């Protein structure tokens, strides 16, 4: 494909060196056929949500579509950013994280201070205990990211844009989330400090100042790592300018960071809580377990006596945004001409994808969230547990890089031409 306006997607958050050599056999359907099917599917689902749940949930679905488009066009990675930093000292993507979280924190502040968002809904941030569960869960999640090749948000938008190997990661994610929900009571009882809300401890202004200062320091550390280790430059797919770039090309990382920050704040205003991903995986899997009669999840501490089957996925905030992300990525990839089904997945890659998904699903339940809910949403909510999550996920990334070669997956090297 020779069009300069088309940005070929990186398979499962690939970085300086490809994660694994997938057999490049594709089934490229007509671009507008896939795009049209995606748009019709989005309209049908929006109508169903409107009929069942009303305008607020429909708006949340629309925000999910926007998140999927932004994630696809900016190729905004968490897995790749951590891998690049740990392996070769390339911190540009981590600096984009700092920008995104800082802007979100500023936008969250008035919504959290007011206590209400759109439709008069009560707002609250993601603030969780700081303890053993976060330490173990975030570390496992970091390993899982590097084996599965994507994070929580990356799994959704890569699956939506046609990456079949990531569908395996998604399946593992759901299994791990169910296991984590089952064991949630055990981990909840492990030693932990009470939740630390910097806004409550230092006042909103003080908590925000400390958070922004910490993010600035993070960006500075990433810059020092870049200058000291002189890593390969970030490679970006070729792209056009203007409207063609917006619709079909690759967006700069900073544009993706700003878009995700604004959309996350809009999710908070609409649903009352920040953007999340993995809670839906626990719900979907537990509903399947209960429907099959395998177990009674209502007895698990995670569900606190409520049957998962009583929750409609069309009325579940996280499920609705997840559906929107996958459809938004599908539509964006189809319009960009890059949507295709890849087959011929090597066995070791498939095993790593499933195992990585299980580790991420389990770890997210222990750690009160994933890279979106705990790391992005937690820090932006001025919660100390978000910082701990990020540090331990980096540690898990280091461990994951040691394990990847066992599955035939290469790691970035300083001699690579680009990341």
C-alpha angles and dihedrals in degrees: 000000000000103000110124092207092064119089112200110222120244111241111251098337094311117187140183091334123027116260093228137340105259115193104257099227112134137180102215109194121194109290098230093044091060093040091050092048090050093049092047090048091050092049092048092049091046090053091050092049092047091051094047103035111011137230102322094058091043090054089050089054090051089052088052089055089052091050090052092051093047094047092049098046096043094039083220105192134187096176093050094044092055092043093050093049097047097041105040107001096252103154104168093104091048088054087055087054090053091051093047095048093044093053091045091050091053091048093045094052100075092041092052092043092051092047092215136078135180119334088021092283119160114248129213134164131233103270117160140168120279107230153101094310093058092046095050096036097049091046091052090046090054091054091045093052091058094047096041092044095227143054128233096282092037091054090056100046095040091050089049092051092055107268103147094188089062090055085066089052089051091052090051089046091057093047092049091047091054091049090049092050089050092052095037094106092056094051093042088060094054119104114289141155119240115268111284112216107186090199091057094042098045103020122261094281093046094046092048091048092051091047094049090046091052091050090049089052090049090053090048093051089050090051092050090050090052093050094045099046100029095213126194113285119257110265117219125194115251113271143178127232135248121009093350090058092048093051104033112007140073120280122218114259092247090057090052090048093054093044093051092047093052093045092049090053089049090052089052091050092048103040102024094241133066124265114292135175118180100055087074092055090055090049096048094047094044091050088054091048092050094044090052091050092237095128143343106249091185086077092058117098090233092068095036096216097317122121113237088218089067090066117083113215088221089061096043113100098213095043092052094050090046091054089049093050093053093046093043091052091046092052093045093048092048094050089047090053095238103103110117140141112246118204136172094075112183113242094240091051091050092050091048091049093053094042091048091050092051092050092049094047093048094042093050092057092050093046097046092247149355135259088300105039100033105026104031099025095034097054092041088053088055092247119151092214090069091062092048090049092054093048094049093044088056088053090050089050090057089052092045092054088058091053100043096080089060086068095044093259118142125220127219115271131202088240094060113114095226142358 
